[in-house]
C-alpha cells in the first residue's frame, strides 16, 4: 500500500492527493489517467517495473500525447532503470518505497 500510505502522510501535510489504482493494464483505464491529469495538472507514476521499459513509460506517453497542455510536472517514483531481482534483501532497494513517493510528491507540489 505504498501509494496509499504516502497519500495519507501527504494529506496530513495539507496536500490534496488523488491515487488511481489501475488494477489492470489491459484494458488500461486511459480515461481515469487523463481525467486526473486534467484535474490536478500533475502526474506521479508509481509502478513496480523498471524505469526503462516499464508500464510507466506507456502511461507517460499517453499523458504526453493526450493531456500535455494540462501537465505542469511528471515524476516517476521508480528508482532503477535496470532489471530487478526479487530476492527479499534487494526488494526494498528496487521497489519504490513510501519515502520515495513522498519525496517525489513534495517535489511535484513545490513545482
C-alpha positions in Angstrom: 0.0 0.0 0.0 2.9 2.3 -0.7 0.8 4.9 -2.6 -2.0 5.0 -0.1 0.4 5.3 2.8 2.2 8.1 1.1 -1.1 9.8 0.3 -2.2 9.6 3.9 1.0 11.3 5.0 0.8 14.0 2.4 -2.8 14.8 3.4 -1.6 15.3 6.9 0.8 17.9 5.4 -2.1 19.7 3.7 -1.6 18.3 0.2 -4.7 17.1 -1.6 -3.7 13.8 -3.3 -5.5 11.7 -5.8 -4.5 8.0 -6.1 -5.6 6.0 -9.1 -5.2 2.2 -8.8 -5.4 1.0 -12.4 -5.9 -2.7 -11.3 -5.4 -3.9 -14.9 -3.1 -2.9 -17.7 -5.3 -4.4 -20.3 -7.7 -2.8 -20.6 -5.9 0.3 -19.4 -8.2 2.9 -17.9 -6.8 5.7 -20.0 -9.8 8.0 -19.2 -9.1 7.9 -15.5 -5.5 8.8 -16.1 -6.4 11.7 -18.4 -9.2 12.9 -16.1 -6.8 13.0 -13.1 -4.1 14.9 -15.1 -6.6 17.5 -16.3 -7.9 17.9 -12.8 -4.6 18.1 -10.9 -2.1 19.3 -13.7 0.3 16.7 -12.3 1.2 13.0 -12.5 3.4 10.8 -10.3 3.6 7.4 -11.9 4.3 4.7 -9.4 4.8 1.1 -10.6 7.0 -1.9 -9.7 8.5 -2.4 -13.2 11.9 -1.0 -14.0 12.0 2.6 -15.1 13.2 1.7 -18.6 10.6 -0.5 -20.4 8.0 -0.4 -17.6 4.3 0.4 -17.9 5.0 3.9 -16.5 6.6 4.8 -19.9 3.4 3.9 -21.7 1.3 5.9 -19.2 3.7 8.9 -19.6 3.3 8.6 -23.4 -0.5 8.7 -23.1 -0.3 11.7 -20.9 2.2 13.4 -23.2 0.1 12.7 -26.3 -3.3 13.5 -24.9 -3.0 15.8 -21.9 0.3 17.6 -22.3 -1.3 21.0 -22.2 -2.7 20.3 -18.8 0.5 19.0 -17.4 2.7 21.0 -15.1 5.0 18.2 -14.0 5.5 14.5 -14.3 7.6 12.4 -11.9 8.5 8.7 -11.7 9.0 7.2 -8.3 10.8 4.1 -9.7 14.4 4.4 -8.7 16.1 2.0 -11.0 16.4 1.7 -14.8 17.8 -1.9 -14.6 16.2 -5.2 -14.3 15.5 -6.1 -10.7 15.9 -9.3 -8.8 13.1 -10.1 -6.4 15.2 -11.6 -3.6 14.0 -10.2 -0.3 17.1 -8.2 0.6 17.1 -6.4 -2.7 13.3 -5.8 -3.0 13.3 -2.7 -0.9 16.2 -1.3 -2.9 14.5 -1.8 -6.3 10.8 -1.2 -5.5 9.6 2.4 -4.7 9.1 2.9 -1.0 6.8 5.3 0.8 9.7 7.7 1.3 10.4 7.7 -2.5 6.8 8.6 -3.2 6.7 11.3 -0.5 9.9 12.9 -1.9 8.5 12.8 -5.5 5.1 14.2 -4.5 6.7 17.0 -2.5 8.8 18.0 -5.5 5.7 18.0 -7.7 3.7 20.1 -5.2 6.5 22.6 -4.9 6.8 23.0 -8.7 
